[in-house]
Amino acid sequence: MSNFFNEFGKAFVPESILGRPIRSRLRKYLLTAGYLDVPYNFFGVLFILSAAITYLIFILLLYPTVQGEGLVKVFLTSFFGWAIIQALILLTVFVGIYFFLNLKIYKRTKIIESHLADFLIFVSTNLKGGLSLEQSLWAAIRPEFELLAQEMTIVSKRVMTGNDLTEALGEFVEKYNSQTLKSNMGIIIGEIESGGKLVKVIDKVIATLKKSKALQDEMAASTVTYIIFIGVVVVLISPALFALSFQLLNIVIGFTQSIGASLSGSGGLIPINFNVQVDQADFKRFSILAIAAISICSSMIVSIIEKGDIKGGLKYIPGFTVTSLSLYFLFMFLLNLAFGGLV
């Protein structure tokens, strides 16, 4: 059964499209995310599950709308409806997988960057001790370097099996979209090819990495005030203001209804319409959506301020959103108790 799904999944992933390789690029992309093989069986299972879900949606929602119509209309509606529904399901799943893999690649890249300076310190020490570069790389591998240790193990094994060291290091650098890794390791690779003073270059790279890390920490520390301010606005102030606005809306509606009833009782001598055309349920839904949108955007802003990119802020989105919505409902409950007698 596994072989069936594997072959079935391969049918949906062509070797190339318009001369551009697809399977090789997909394998390289998944390898960067930490997956050694392309899960073709997953693609096969996903297609069958999406077809089953499409069938249920088609039978329950789409088919009853065209039942009893002409044959041509039923055929066209069924054909295009089925294709669009299944395409949307697959697109939604693939977009979710894409974001998940990108986030995983980002985390793996940051792990490598965080351990690069410490790894190069061991390499430099081993070179000063008289070991060759290949031996120094192998001897510098430590478990505490996590993913970097795994990658350098692969590089060392490739060199031991006859591959060129600069080629193995170059493939390792190209695997990850990291400017820090490419610039610093590129200098080392260039020095290996030119046969210069490698130890001095590695020491300079280590000093540069440490200065960059210290500068990043200093910048992050200097922006703590802004991060705290954004967090307070998103988590505390915006839910409180939306909850207060909702209570104010209830008070205004109740007040205008009372005035309208009084004027109606006066025989309609004063022709003024005091009805407020605002639906409370719509305002509440708008408040929830607005708080969620503010939380998501603020998470990205905090990430840009703290780390310089958006991807690092994805982890803040659940915390910001859940906390702000929870406080919104809490404020709604407390303000309802406080202002309930005025409505």
C-alpha positions in Angstrom: 0.0 0.0 0.0 2.9 2.4 0.8 4.4 1.7 -2.6 1.1 2.5 -4.3 0.7 5.8 -2.6 4.4 6.6 -3.3 4.0 5.9 -7.0 0.6 7.7 -7.0 2.1 10.8 -5.4 5.0 10.9 -7.9 2.4 11.2 -10.7 1.6 14.7 -9.3 5.2 15.9 -9.1 6.8 16.0 -12.5 10.5 15.8 -13.1 10.5 19.2 -14.8 8.2 21.9 -16.2 9.3 24.0 -19.2 12.9 22.8 -18.7 13.0 23.7 -15.0 13.7 20.8 -12.6 10.9 20.3 -10.1 11.7 17.1 -8.1 15.4 18.0 -7.6 14.4 21.5 -6.3 11.7 20.0 -4.1 14.2 17.5 -2.6 16.7 20.3 -2.0 14.1 22.5 -0.3 12.9 19.6 2.0 16.5 18.8 2.8 17.0 22.3 4.0 14.0 21.8 6.3 15.5 18.6 7.6 13.7 16.0 5.6 16.0 13.5 3.8 13.4 12.2 1.3 10.5 13.6 -0.6 7.3 12.2 0.9 5.6 11.2 -2.4 3.3 8.9 -0.4 2.0 12.0 1.5 1.1 13.6 -1.8 -0.8 10.5 -2.8 -2.7 10.3 0.5 -3.4 14.0 0.4 -4.9 13.8 -3.1 -7.2 11.0 -2.1 -8.3 12.7 1.2 -9.0 16.0 -0.7 -11.1 14.0 -3.2 -13.1 12.5 -0.4 -13.7 15.9 1.3 -14.6 17.4 -2.1 -17.1 14.6 -2.7 -18.8 15.3 0.7 -18.9 19.0 0.0 -20.2 18.4 -3.5 -23.0 16.0 -2.4 -24.1 18.1 0.6 -23.8 21.6 -0.8 -23.3 21.9 -4.5 -25.4 19.0 -6.0 -28.7 20.0 -4.4 -28.5 23.4 -6.1 -28.5 21.9 -9.6 -30.6 18.9 -9.0 -33.4 18.7 -11.6 -31.7 21.1 -13.9 -30.7 20.4 -17.5 -28.0 17.8 -18.3 -25.5 20.3 -19.7 -25.8 22.6 -16.7 -25.5 19.7 -14.2 -22.4 18.5 -16.1 -20.7 21.9 -16.3 -21.5 22.8 -12.7 -20.3 19.4 -11.4 -17.1 19.5 -13.4 -16.0 23.0 -12.6 -17.4 22.9 -9.1 -15.5 19.7 -8.3 -12.3 21.0 -9.8 -12.5 24.4 -8.0 -13.3 22.9 -4.6 -10.5 20.3 -4.7 -8.1 22.9 -6.0 -8.9 25.2 -3.1 -8.5 22.4 -0.6 -5.1 21.4 -2.0 -4.0 25.0 -2.2 -5.0 25.7 1.4 -3.1 22.6 2.6 0.0 23.4 0.5 0.1 27.1 1.7 -0.1 25.9 5.3 2.7 23.4 4.6 4.8 26.0 2.9 4.6 28.4 5.8 5.4 25.6 8.3 8.5 24.5 6.3 9.6 28.1 5.9 9.4 28.7 9.6 11.3 25.4 10.3 14.0 26.4 7.8 14.2 29.8 9.5 14.7 28.2 12.9 17.3 25.8 11.6 19.2 28.7 10.0 19.2 30.7 13.2 20.5 27.7 15.1 23.5 27.4 12.7 24.2 31.1 12.9 24.2 31.1 16.7 26.8 28.3 16.9 29.0 29.3 14.0 31.4 31.5 16.0 31.9 28.9 18.8 32.5 26.2 16.2 35.1 28.3 14.4 36.9 28.9 17.7 37.5 25.1 18.0 38.6 24.9 14.4 41.1 27.7 14.9 42.4 26.1 18.1 42.8 22.7 16.3 44.7 24.4 13.4 47.0 26.1 15.8 47.6 22.7 17.4 49.0 21.3 14.2 46.0 19.5 12.7 45.0 19.8 9.1 41.9 21.6 8.1 39.9 18.4 7.5 41.0 17.0 10.9 40.2 20.3 12.6 36.7 20.4 11.2 36.1 16.8 12.4 37.6 17.4 15.8 35.6 20.6 16.3 32.2 18.9 16.1 30.5 19.0 19.5 26.9 17.8 20.5 26.2 21.3 21.9 26.4 22.7 18.3 23.2 20.9 17.5 22.3 21.3 13.8 25.7 22.8 12.9 27.4 19.7 14.2 25.2 17.5 12.0 25.9 19.6 8.9 29.7 19.6 9.6 29.6 15.9 10.1 28.1 15.5 6.6 30.8 17.8 5.2 33.6 15.9 7.0 32.2 12.5 5.8 32.0 13.8 2.2 35.6 15.0 2.4 36.7 11.6 3.8 35.0 9.8 0.8 37.0 11.8 -1.7 35.1 15.0 -2.3 36.8 18.4 -2.4 36.6 20.3 0.9 35.7 23.7 -0.7 32.9 22.0 -2.8 31.5 20.3 0.4 31.6 23.6 2.3 30.1 25.5 -0.6 27.1 23.1 -0.8 26.6 23.4 2.9 26.6 27.2 2.6 24.2 27.2 -0.3 21.7 25.0 1.5 20.7 27.8 3.8 19.5 31.3 2.9 21.7 33.1 5.4 23.7 36.1 4.5 25.8 35.7 7.7 26.7 32.2 6.8 27.4 33.0 3.1 29.6 36.0 3.7 31.7 34.6 6.5 32.1 31.0 5.2 32.7 32.5 1.7 35.7 34.3 3.1 37.0 31.1 4.6 36.4 29.1 1.4 38.2 31.8 -0.7 41.2 31.6 1.7 41.3 27.8 1.4 41.4 28.1 -2.4 44.1 30.8 -2.4 46.2 28.9 0.2 46.7 32.0 2.4 46.9 32.3 6.2 43.8 30.5 7.1 44.1 30.7 10.9 44.3 34.5 10.8 41.3 34.7 8.5 39.2 32.4 10.8 40.2 34.5 13.8 39.0 37.7 12.0 35.8 36.0 11.1 35.2 34.9 14.7 35.8 38.5 15.9 33.4 39.8 13.2 30.7 37.3 14.3 31.1 38.3 17.9 30.9 42.0 17.2 27.8 41.4 15.1 26.2 39.4 17.9 27.1 42.0 20.5 25.6 44.7 18.2 22.4 42.8 17.7 22.0 42.2 21.5 22.6 45.9 22.1 20.0 46.9 19.5 17.5 44.5 20.9 18.1 45.8 24.4 17.7 49.4 23.2 14.3 48.6 21.7 12.8 46.8 24.7 10.8 50.0 25.6 9.1 50.0 22.2 8.4 46.3 22.4 6.8 46.7 25.9 4.8 49.7 24.7 3.4 47.7 21.7 2.7 44.7 23.8 0.7 46.8 26.4 -1.3 48.5 23.6 -2.1 45.3 21.9 -2.7 43.0 24.9 -4.3 45.4 27.3 -5.4 48.8 25.9 -7.0 47.8 22.6 -9.3 45.1 24.2 -10.2 47.5 27.0 -11.1 50.3 24.5 -13.2 47.9 22.3 -15.0 46.6 25.3 -15.7 50.1 26.6 -16.9 51.2 23.1 -19.3 48.2 23.1 -20.7 49.3 26.5 -21.0 52.9 25.3 -22.9 51.7 22.2 -25.3 49.8 24.5 -25.8 52.8 26.7 -26.5 55.1 23.6 -28.9 52.6 22.1 -30.8 52.2 25.4 -30.9 56.0 25.9 -32.2 56.7 22.4 -34.8 54.0 22.7 -36.0 55.5 25.9 -36.2 59.0 24.3 -37.9 57.6 21.3 -40.5 55.9 23.5 -41.1 59.1 25.4 -41.6 61.1 22.2 -43.9 58.4 20.8 -46.0 58.7 24.0 -46.3 62.5 23.5 -48.4 62.0 20.3 -45.6 62.5 17.8 -45.4 66.3 18.4 -41.6 66.3 17.9 -40.8 64.5 14.6 -37.2 63.4 15.4 -35.9 59.9 14.8 -33.6 58.7 17.6 -33.0 55.2 16.4 -29.3 54.2 16.3 -28.7 52.0 13.2 -25.8 49.9 14.6 -26.1 46.2 15.2 -24.5 45.2 18.5 -23.6 41.7 17.2 -21.9 43.2 14.1 -19.9 45.6 16.3 -18.8 42.7 18.5 -17.7 40.6 15.5 -15.8 43.6 14.2 -14.1 44.1 17.5 -12.9 40.4 17.6 -11.6 40.6 14.1 -9.9 43.9 14.7 -8.2 42.7 17.8 -7.0 39.6 16.0 -5.7 41.7 13.1 -4.0 44.1 15.5 -2.3 41.2 17.3 -1.0 39.6 14.1 0.4 42.9 12.7 1.9 43.9 16.1 3.6 40.5 16.3 5.3 41.2 13.0 6.3 44.7 14.0 7.8 43.4 17.3 9.7 40.8 15.3 11.1 43.4 12.9 12.1 45.7 15.8 13.7 42.8 17.8 15.3 40.6 15.1 15.1 42.5 11.9 12.7 40.1 10.0 9.0 39.0 10.1 9.5 35.3 10.4 10.8 35.5 14.0 7.5 37.1 15.1 5.3 34.2 14.1 5.8 32.6 17.5 4.3 35.8 19.1 1.0 35.6 17.1 -0.8 32.9 19.2 0.2 34.5 22.5 -0.8 38.0 21.5 -4.0 36.9 19.9 -5.2 34.5 22.7 -4.2 36.9 25.5 -5.8 40.0 23.9 -9.1 38.2 23.0 -9.3 36.6 26.5 -8.8 40.1 28.1 -11.4 41.5 25.7 -14.1 39.0 26.9 -13.0 39.6 30.5 -13.4 43.4 30.1 -16.7 42.8 28.4 -17.9 40.8 31.4 -16.6 43.3 34.0 -17.9 46.4 32.2 -21.3 44.7 31.7 -21.5 44.3 35.4 -20.5 47.9 36.0 -22.8 49.5 33.4 -25.6 47.0 33.3 -27.8 49.2 35.3 -27.5 52.1 32.9 -28.9 50.2 29.9 
